[in-house]
Amino acid sequence: MKHATLRQLKVFEAVARRLSFSRAAEELHLTQPAVSTQVKKLEDLSGVALFEQLGKKIYLTAAGAELLDISRAIIAQFDAAESAMTQFKGVAGGKLNVAVISAGDYFFPRLLVEFIGRHEDVALNFTVHNREELLAHMAANLTDLAVMVRPPQEADMVAEAFAPHPYVIVAPPGHALVGVADIRMDRLLREPFIVRERGSDTWHSMQDAFGARIDRLNIAMQIKSTETIKQAVMAGMGIGFLSAHTIAQELRAGSLKTLDVRGFPLMLNWYVVHRRQKRLPPVAQAFKEFLLTEGRQWIERYTQA
């Protein structure tokens, strides 16, 4: 193992975390053969198999599980060294390592462009995840800052709200409830719903909105894509519960309509989150301050229907 490289360990960690060579390749912006090659080299160096395939799925071997913990510790040490050196660089020339839940990818790139435009030579590592993936990303120390709606409650996390985040009920323009005022929840529950997958931030927000009545929802489909939900609603397959920040374009075009449901919109918040003991590099600290002071106004500008 003495000739193993940091690159090989990072590739192995991504495959082990996702249990998928193709998803790891997508995350790392590599081809799948390149990922397979790096893992094979690491297995050759270690002299043991790190993964096994059962059916169509891959699993860590006992040796792979042991190496995963060690790899994460090594990667964390290199990240700590990079962060320590970045402290001497200041914001210019620093690397901004930030992740966001999928609802944020409708406006978040524009915030990044606004921030980076004010600072020279800032490198960017920006990833988009559902909530469970984002929490795993933070637990593995793979990001400095996370932007999400429902921050973890652990004491070792710091979460600060920086902008409101409304959720609404949407329907196709020709739906019978479009234009109806003050729709009661009992009436809404008769409609088929197209919803995000369980475990996503949107699903948890639905639980806030519907409470115990969520078990009475007529769920026609669960889909792991906000874009696909929008298309399904526009096609008349059902109504949807979505972040208002994801539908501004469709509202402007008239291809989706919000329903006037009693108790909506559900108002939550966007949070910027990081580990309490995380030594934020200057560029991450500067971006956090940018979100806290200007995030709300930029989000409202980019998401107004």
HELIX and SHEET records of a PDB file:
HELIX    1   1 LEU A    6  ARG A   18  1                                  13    
HELIX    2   2 PHE A   21  LEU A   28  1                                   8    
HELIX    3   3 GLN A   32  SER A   46  1                                  15    
HELIX    4   4 ALA A   62  THR A   86  1                                  25    
HELIX    5   5 SER A  102  TYR A  106  5                                   5    
HELIX    6   6 PHE A  108  ILE A  116  1                                   9    
HELIX    7   7 ARG A  131  ALA A  139  1                                   9    
HELIX    8   8 MET A  185  LEU A  188  1                                   4    
HELIX    9   9 ASP A  201  PHE A  210  1                                  10    
HELIX   10  10 GLY A  211  ARG A  216  5                                   6    
HELIX   11  11 THR A  226  MET A  234  1                                   9    
HELIX   12  12 ALA A  244  THR A  246  5                                   3    
HELIX   13  13 ALA A  248  ALA A  253  1                                   6    
HELIX   14  14 PRO A  282  THR A  303  1                                  22    
SHEET    1   A 2 PHE A  51  LEU A  54  0                                        
SHEET    2   A 2 LYS A  57  LEU A  60 -1                                        
SHEET    1   B 8 ALA A 123  HIS A 129  0                                        
SHEET    2   B 8 LYS A  95  ILE A 101  1                                        
SHEET    3   B 8 LEU A 145  MET A 148  1                                        
SHEET    4   B 8 LEU A 266  ARG A 275 -1                                        
SHEET    5   B 8 MET A 157  ALA A 171 -1                                        
SHEET    6   B 8 ILE A 239  SER A 243 -1                                        
SHEET    7   B 8 PRO A 192  ARG A 196  1                                        
SHEET    8   B 8 ASN A 218  ILE A 223  1                                        
SHEET    1   C 6 ALA A 123  HIS A 129  0                                        
SHEET    2   C 6 LYS A  95  ILE A 101  1                                        
SHEET    3   C 6 LEU A 145  MET A 148  1                                        
SHEET    4   C 6 LEU A 266  ARG A 275 -1                                        
SHEET    5   C 6 MET A 157  ALA A 171 -1                                        
SHEET    6   C 6 LYS A 257  THR A 258 -1                                        
END                                                                             
